[in-house]
Amino acid sequence: MTELLIQTAVNAAYAASYMALIAVGLVLIFGVMGVINFAHGELYMAGAYAIVYLYAGMQLPFLVAVAIGLVFVGCLGLLMEWSMFRPLRDNPLGGLIASIGFLLVLQSGAVLLFGVRAQNVPAVSRERIDVAGAVLTVDRFIVIAATVALLAALWAFLRFTRFGRALRAVSQDREAAALQGISINQTARWAMFIGAALAGVAGALTAPLVPTTPYMGHAVIVTAFIIIIVGGIGSLEGAVIAAVLYAVVNTLVTTFFDGVIASIVGLLLMLAVLIVRPQGLFGAKERA
């Protein structure tokens, strides 16, 4: 039983890692731009297909392919900001509808380029790491280690750089930030690039571990919304903690029961938090 619990904790750490990357990116975009990006799951999918093409297809080193995928999906985010979210800045509903349209475009593009069949990416390594009797594959370790490094880098960027402080200022009060001379367009570009890149790198890192399909973003975006609602919309710290909480609960229920019940429990967790604390666990704290 002890080994099973340790293995469950290891699996939960992996799940929490990529979920945190996706949720933090979504929160950052919403906090700075005030728009809910329904195409965020498809940015995750685009990152996975970047690995299908660059790593499985062109045989580039895995981490090089991940880095290229990060930049590629970040640039997709810039395209979305320039073509949709900036013209619709004063119309959040219009921005939401436009993101749904972009979602369909990305899905259709993936179908045209790669087909509807699932693409399986070769494992980076067949080696396994022993963790107190539990097994952690190198591929999953890479996801966990990369997530810790990326989130630490984002924290340092937001706290200690001029652009990071500008992002935080805009997320807290856009009008006051503009009066202080902060460029709203520039901060929106930074937020969209970073948020999209985080979703893309999550897809890239997990591509060797899950089948890559044009519709893989559906389940991911639902999970991301549950996480940011539980953590508190606008709170980066809340997104990370809620991702860990959700992953632990989901993994435990899946291990001892099944995945369907785990999904139901996840929704019940969200409802329970909303009843007790409608703003989420960290909704009252400083955003971004």
Number of C-alpha atoms within 10 A of each C-alpha: 6 10 13 12 13 16 19 21 17 21 20 21 21 23 22 25 23 26 26 30 29 32 29 29 25 33 32 27 29 20 26 27 26 20 22 19 25 23 28 30 26 29 30 30 30 31 33 31 26 25 32 23 16 18 23 20 11 11 12 14 13 18 15 13 23 25 17 18 26 26 19 21 27 27 18 20 26 22 15 22 24 16 12 18 25 17 12 17 15 12 13 15 13 16 24 19 16 20 21 16 14 19 21 16 14 20 22 16 14 19 15 11 10 17 13 15 11 14 19 15 21 13 15 17 10 9 10 14 13 9 12 10 12 18 15 17 15 16 20 24 16 16 22 19 12 18 23 15 11 14 18 12 12 16 15 12 15 17 16 11 11 10 17 19 16 25 30 21 21 23 24 17 12 21 12 12 18 14 9 11 9 18 15 19 13 13 22 25 23 23 29 30 25 25 26 36 29 32 32 35 36 27 34 32 27 23 27 24 17 15 14 27 21 26 20 20 23 15 10 22 22 13 22 25 20 22 33 30 26 30 28 27 25 30 25 28 23 28 33 23 20 28 31 21 18 27 27 20 18 23 22 19 20 16 16 10 11 13 15 12 12 21 16 12 16 21 16 12 18 21 16 13 17 16 11 10 15 15 18 25 23 23 21 13 15 13 22 27
